[in-house]
Amino acid sequence: MARYEHLPIYRAAFDLSVHMEKIVRNFSRYHKYTLGTQLRECSMGILKRIIMANNSRDRGPLLLELRRELEWFKTLARL
């Protein structure tokens, strides 16, 4: 299993995920359980895809999934 903790993209995504946890904590009840849940899951999905791509020989398809997940996260964050 390849190491991924040293990757700058992993560290940035981890920081983003922690930041989302802190921000969602202060959302109103309605947004916490709708938009907040999606933001938290999406940020954790980004971490998951980085780890999967790092452990794969054929990274192309996984990096495309990561790119889609990042675009979706940007859309959610704008809401």
C-alpha positions in Angstrom: 0.0 0.0 0.0 1.5 3.3 -1.1 1.9 6.1 1.4 -0.2 9.2 0.8 0.2 11.4 3.9 3.1 13.3 2.4 1.3 14.3 -0.7 0.5 18.1 -0.8 -2.9 17.4 -2.4 -3.8 15.0 0.4 -2.8 17.5 3.1 -4.8 20.2 1.4 -7.8 18.0 1.1 -7.5 16.8 4.7 -7.4 20.5 5.8 -10.4 21.2 3.7 -12.3 18.3 5.3 -11.5 19.5 8.8 -12.5 23.0 7.9 -15.8 21.8 6.5 -16.5 20.0 9.8 -15.9 23.2 11.7 -18.0 25.3 9.3 -21.0 22.9 9.1 -21.1 22.8 12.9 -22.3 26.4 12.9 -25.0 26.0 10.2 -28.6 26.3 11.0 -30.4 23.0 11.7 -32.0 22.9 8.3 -28.8 23.5 6.4 -26.7 21.3 8.7 -28.6 18.2 7.8 -29.1 19.0 4.1 -26.3 21.1 2.5 -23.9 20.5 5.4 -24.2 16.7 5.1 -23.4 16.9 1.4 -20.4 19.2 1.9 -19.0 16.9 4.6 -19.5 13.8 2.5 -18.1 15.4 -0.6 -14.9 16.6 1.2 -14.4 13.1 2.6 -15.0 11.6 -0.9 -12.2 13.8 -2.2 -9.9 12.4 0.4 -11.0 8.8 -0.5 -10.4 9.4 -4.2 -6.9 10.8 -3.6 -6.0 7.7 -1.5 -7.5 5.3 -4.1 -5.6 7.1 -7.0 -2.4 7.0 -5.1 -2.7 3.2 -4.5 -3.7 2.4 -8.1 -1.5 1.6 -11.1 -4.0 3.1 -13.6 -4.7 6.5 -12.0 -6.4 8.1 -15.0 -10.0 7.0 -14.3 -9.7 7.7 -10.6 -8.3 11.2 -11.2 -11.3 11.9 -13.5 -13.6 10.9 -10.7 -11.6 13.1 -8.3 -12.0 16.0 -10.8 -15.7 15.5 -10.9 -16.0 15.3 -7.2 -14.0 18.6 -6.9 -16.3 20.3 -9.4 -19.3 19.1 -7.4 -17.8 20.3 -4.2 -17.2 23.8 -5.7 -20.8 23.9 -6.7 -22.0 23.0 -3.2 -19.7 25.5 -1.6 -21.1 28.3 -3.7 -24.6 27.4 -2.4 
